[in-house]
């Protein structure tokens, strides 16, 4: 099983709207591709996504820890 995160988890942990996370994914290079979905929710590879957020200055280590607490399995 793979640990995953979602745009809603990222948004809740960073204090932004989910659409903002969508815009980050479209506007910044090398955004991790979804590895699956649950209904309409895209599942993103957790560790790759956290590294991407950190490298683009979009999440602090504390925010990433908060995301890890809400990870889902795929």
C-alpha atoms as a printed R data frame, in Angstrom:
   type eleno elety resid chain resno       x      y       z
1  ATOM     1    CA   UNK     A     1   0.000  0.000   0.000
2  ATOM     2    CA   UNK     A     2   1.088  3.558  -0.704
3  ATOM     3    CA   UNK     A     3   0.514  6.520   1.589
4  ATOM     4    CA   UNK     A     4  -1.313  9.359  -0.105
5  ATOM     5    CA   UNK     A     5  -2.471 12.873   0.545
6  ATOM     6    CA   UNK     A     6  -5.175 14.960  -1.098
7  ATOM     7    CA   UNK     A     7  -5.612 18.580  -2.100
8  ATOM     8    CA   UNK     A     8  -8.097 19.024   0.743
9  ATOM     9    CA   UNK     A     9  -5.574 17.714   3.278
10 ATOM    10    CA   UNK     A    10  -2.914 20.039   1.852
11 ATOM    11    CA   UNK     A    11  -5.330 22.979   1.916
12 ATOM    12    CA   UNK     A    12  -6.458 22.324   5.491
13 ATOM    13    CA   UNK     A    13  -2.876 21.948   6.714
14 ATOM    14    CA   UNK     A    14  -1.543 25.050   4.946
15 ATOM    15    CA   UNK     A    15  -4.567 27.274   5.561
16 ATOM    16    CA   UNK     A    16  -5.472 27.884   1.927
17 ATOM    17    CA   UNK     A    17  -8.495 27.064  -0.217
18 ATOM    18    CA   UNK     A    18  -8.385 23.735  -2.136
19 ATOM    19    CA   UNK     A    19  -8.555 25.706  -5.393
20 ATOM    20    CA   UNK     A    20  -5.304 27.426  -4.414
21 ATOM    21    CA   UNK     A    21  -3.639 24.007  -4.164
22 ATOM    22    CA   UNK     A    22  -5.046 23.199  -7.620
23 ATOM    23    CA   UNK     A    23  -3.507 26.428  -8.958
24 ATOM    24    CA   UNK     A    24  -0.138 25.562  -7.396
25 ATOM    25    CA   UNK     A    25  -0.245 22.192  -9.148
26 ATOM    26    CA   UNK     A    26  -0.990 23.805 -12.503
27 ATOM    27    CA   UNK     A    27   1.418 26.718 -12.201
28 ATOM    28    CA   UNK     A    28   4.526 25.237 -10.599
29 ATOM    29    CA   UNK     A    29   6.844 22.768 -12.325
30 ATOM    30    CA   UNK     A    30   7.120 19.060 -11.545
31 ATOM    31    CA   UNK     A    31   3.915 18.627  -9.557
32 ATOM    32    CA   UNK     A    32   3.483 14.957  -8.612
33 ATOM    33    CA   UNK     A    33   0.839 13.189 -10.685
34 ATOM    34    CA   UNK     A    34  -2.139 11.602  -8.923
35 ATOM    35    CA   UNK     A    35  -1.728  7.862  -8.412
36 ATOM    36    CA   UNK     A    36  -5.418  7.146  -8.070
37 ATOM    37    CA   UNK     A    37  -8.700  8.508  -6.871
38 ATOM    38    CA   UNK     A    38 -11.430  7.915  -4.354
39 ATOM    39    CA   UNK     A    39 -14.625  9.153  -5.937
40 ATOM    40    CA   UNK     A    40 -13.777 12.658  -7.148
41 ATOM    41    CA   UNK     A    41 -10.819 13.020  -4.777
42 ATOM    42    CA   UNK     A    42  -7.401 12.674  -6.390
43 ATOM    43    CA   UNK     A    43  -4.807 10.758  -4.381
44 ATOM    44    CA   UNK     A    44  -1.287 12.163  -4.511
45 ATOM    45    CA   UNK     A    45   1.848 10.247  -3.471
46 ATOM    46    CA   UNK     A    46   2.493 11.587   0.023
47 ATOM    47    CA   UNK     A    47   6.277 11.850   0.358
48 ATOM    48    CA   UNK     A    48   6.811 13.044  -3.212
49 ATOM    49    CA   UNK     A    49   4.101 15.680  -2.724
50 ATOM    50    CA   UNK     A    50   5.555 16.865   0.597
51 ATOM    51    CA   UNK     A    51   9.004 17.245  -0.974
52 ATOM    52    CA   UNK     A    52   7.469 19.189  -3.866
53 ATOM    53    CA   UNK     A    53   5.544 21.512  -1.508
54 ATOM    54    CA   UNK     A    54   8.663 22.122   0.574
55 ATOM    55    CA   UNK     A    55  10.871 22.768  -2.471
56 ATOM    56    CA   UNK     A    56   8.442 25.442  -3.696
57 ATOM    57    CA   UNK     A    57   8.042 27.090  -0.290
58 ATOM    58    CA   UNK     A    58   4.371 26.132  -0.008
59 ATOM    59    CA   UNK     A    59   4.537 24.170   3.279
60 ATOM    60    CA   UNK     A    60   6.561 24.323   6.476
61 ATOM    61    CA   UNK     A    61   7.858 21.205   8.248
62 ATOM    62    CA   UNK     A    62   5.096 21.662  10.836
63 ATOM    63    CA   UNK     A    63   2.435 21.783   8.129
64 ATOM    64    CA   UNK     A    64   3.881 18.667   6.517
65 ATOM    65    CA   UNK     A    65   3.723 16.888   9.891
66 ATOM    66    CA   UNK     A    66   0.033 17.842  10.086
67 ATOM    67    CA   UNK     A    67  -0.503 16.368   6.608
68 ATOM    68    CA   UNK     A    68   1.223 13.133   7.629
69 ATOM    69    CA   UNK     A    69  -1.278 12.731  10.461
70 ATOM    70    CA   UNK     A    70  -4.120 12.703   7.901
71 ATOM    71    CA   UNK     A    71  -2.577 10.463   5.213
72 ATOM    72    CA   UNK     A    72  -4.682  7.833   3.523
73 ATOM    73    CA   UNK     A    73  -3.677  4.449   2.075
74 ATOM    74    CA   UNK     A    74  -4.118  3.531  -1.556
